[in-house]
Amino acid sequence: MRMIFNLLLNSLAIFVVSYILPGVKVESFWIAVIVAVVLGVINVILKPILIILTLPINILTFGLFTIVINGFLIILAGKIVPGFMVKSFWWAVLFSILISIVSSFLHSLSREGSY
């Protein structure tokens, strides 16, 4: 049950951030749910491999290269999911940063209410 709740919170974050950024388009909330699932699968399968392959540059940039990897993974999700479009790499990077912030905020609100 908690996993479904987290999926819905991440979908809400994707949906909200897509309205804020003009370079990112999500057609509906259900597309945002699909994007959240696809990003989750990509983050579980591809991200660890990419982190290991780019470890030297990641160490040199003190982990900031992970933001670049997140941007590429969001562009990949945009290619996979119809109805989810990202105009450029920089919009994808900004989208990834804002998703992280909004998602953290929503998750912190949900934890406060559960105590």
C-alpha positions as semicolon CSV with decimal commas, in nm:
position;residue;x (nm);y (nm);z (nm)
1;M;0,000;0,000;0,000
2;R;0,286;0,237;0,085
3;M;0,443;0,173;-0,257
4;I;0,124;0,278;-0,436
5;F;0,103;0,589;-0,219
6;N;0,465;0,678;-0,305
7;L;0,392;0,620;-0,674
8;L;0,096;0,858;-0,656
9;L;0,304;1,121;-0,474
10;N;0,577;1,097;-0,738
11;S;0,313;1,118;-1,012
12;L;0,170;1,429;-0,849
13;A;0,520;1,581;-0,835
14;I;0,571;1,506;-1,206
15;F;0,231;1,653;-1,292
16;V;0,287;1,972;-1,087
17;V;0,639;2,035;-1,216
18;S;0,526;1,982;-1,576
19;Y;0,280;2,269;-1,529
20;I;0,552;2,493;-1,387
21;L;0,807;2,431;-1,663
22;P;0,716;2,535;-2,018
23;G;0,976;2,296;-2,165
24;V;0,810;1,983;-2,024
25;K;0,466;1,856;-2,121
26;V;0,260;1,582;-1,956
27;E;-0,079;1,536;-2,119
28;S;-0,270;1,397;-1,818
29;F;-0,230;1,269;-1,466
30;W;-0,241;0,909;-1,593
31;I;0,050;0,983;-1,822
32;A;0,231;1,120;-1,514
33;V;0,165;0,787;-1,339
34;I;0,314;0,601;-1,636
35;V;0,614;0,837;-1,638
36;A;0,666;0,773;-1,266
37;V;0,662;0,396;-1,325
38;V;0,898;0,420;-1,625
39;L;1,137;0,650;-1,436
40;G;1,129;0,409;-1,142
41;V;1,219;0,114;-1,365
42;I;1,490;0,314;-1,544
43;N;1,634;0,428;-1,208
44;V;1,644;0,071;-1,080
45;I;1,796;-0,086;-1,393
46;L;2,000;0,171;-1,585
47;K;2,103;0,431;-1,328
48;P;2,331;0,205;-1,119
49;I;2,509;0,089;-1,434
50;L;2,558;0,448;-1,552
51;I;2,678;0,559;-1,209
52;I;2,942;0,283;-1,206
53;L;3,052;0,356;-1,565
54;T;3,087;0,729;-1,492
55;L;3,238;0,690;-1,146
56;P;3,567;0,871;-1,224
57;I;3,393;1,183;-1,359
58;N;3,137;1,161;-1,079
59;I;3,416;1,164;-0,821
60;L;3,587;1,459;-0,995
61;T;3,262;1,660;-0,993
62;F;3,177;1,562;-0,633
63;G;2,865;1,378;-0,750
64;L;2,723;1,662;-0,958
65;F;2,752;1,454;-1,276
66;T;2,460;1,252;-1,139
67;I;2,238;1,548;-1,232
68;V;2,352;1,507;-1,593
69;I;2,272;1,135;-1,578
70;N;1,926;1,216;-1,440
71;G;1,869;1,454;-1,731
72;F;1,956;1,184;-1,984
73;L;1,729;0,935;-1,808
74;I;1,439;1,180;-1,821
75;I;1,499;1,232;-2,193
76;L;1,496;0,853;-2,232
77;A;1,162;0,836;-2,048
78;G;1,033;1,108;-2,283
79;K;1,125;0,887;-2,580
80;I;0,953;0,584;-2,426
81;V;0,626;0,734;-2,295
82;P;0,389;0,889;-2,548
83;G;0,230;1,202;-2,405
84;F;0,543;1,302;-2,211
85;M;0,768;1,545;-2,394
86;V;1,085;1,726;-2,289
87;K;1,209;2,002;-2,523
88;S;1,582;1,984;-2,446
89;F;1,848;1,841;-2,222
90;W;1,852;2,151;-1,999
91;W;1,476;2,133;-1,946
92;A;1,528;1,768;-1,846
93;V;1,798;1,865;-1,596
94;L;1,581;2,140;-1,446
95;F;1,283;1,900;-1,443
96;S;1,488;1,641;-1,254
97;I;1,599;1,897;-0,993
98;L;1,246;2,031;-0,941
99;I;1,097;1,680;-0,926
100;S;1,342;1,595;-0,653
101;I;1,250;1,906;-0,453
102;V;0,872;1,874;-0,496
103;S;0,876;1,500;-0,432
104;S;1,079;1,547;-0,114
105;F;0,836;1,813;0,004
106;L;0,531;1,593;-0,065
107;H;0,689;1,294;0,107
108;S;0,778;1,504;0,410
109;L;0,416;1,621;0,432
110;S;0,291;1,263;0,417
111;R;0,528;1,156;0,696
112;E;0,414;1,440;0,921
113;G;0,051;1,336;0,890
114;S;0,121;0,972;0,969
115;Y;0,255;1,035;1,321
